[in-house]
Amino acid sequence: MSTAAINGITVGYDDEGDGAPLLLVHGHPFDRTMWRPQVAHFAAAGWRVIAPDLRGYGQSTVVPGKTTLATFARDLAALLDHLGIAAAVLGGLSMGGQVVMEFHRLFPHRVRALVLADTSPHAETEDGRRERNETADRLLREGMAGYADEMLLRMIAPRNLQVLPAVAEHVLGMMRGTSPEGAAAALRGRAERPDYMQMLEDVTVPTLVVVGLEDEFTPVTEAHLIRERVPGATLAVIEGAGHMPNLERQTEFNTDLDIFLTAVAASPGRPANQL
């Protein structure tokens, strides 16, 4: 792991491989290790893969209070500045997908392509805002253990709890290991997230939408909606996976992403190593 001092915090990140930059953004309440299979695979395939811990998660500084999607996005931009990267392919899952959409809203000139996995473009509802703030209060009061145990049953497809015990253990470990203060701050920030539906219509870069067929949080209908909004977007539905297809069905996820990235690298414009 490397670290960078940016925006008044320290960010922990992995930076593997050489070539065109691919920035992968984790979801809540996880950390950069959720992308471990993709970091290894795509670094070996000729990409420079960067997977940071968002502020409040993993090895990055915990900042109590409220962390908005815009704050996360500006941290990513500062990390790219630190690394001397002008533009990159950005991919995110769940909350990470929302951070990526916010990054595109703020810094569209720095986005070479988008990967939006198991995510939602909608603003939070009134009920959703109340629930997120109540959950934040609960995490600060009780810690992560009970919440993590409950969420595991919805994060991955039910059958995978038995047939993929190492994945279940990894997902549970990430959730239990997350700082309650960091998770609560992100929940409060996401409660105020904007709507990205209109922005999606303005996306001009190649876009891959990915979803697990058994995802309870962001179902296939949500992925179809994003695909329909983004001009020319591609949709990949991963069978046998829930909310974490990159871990539950690593081979299928990597294959779909491989096909997409190969097309991005071959597309007209800047050379592949200068995305």
Disulfide bonds with the S-S distance in Angstrom:
none
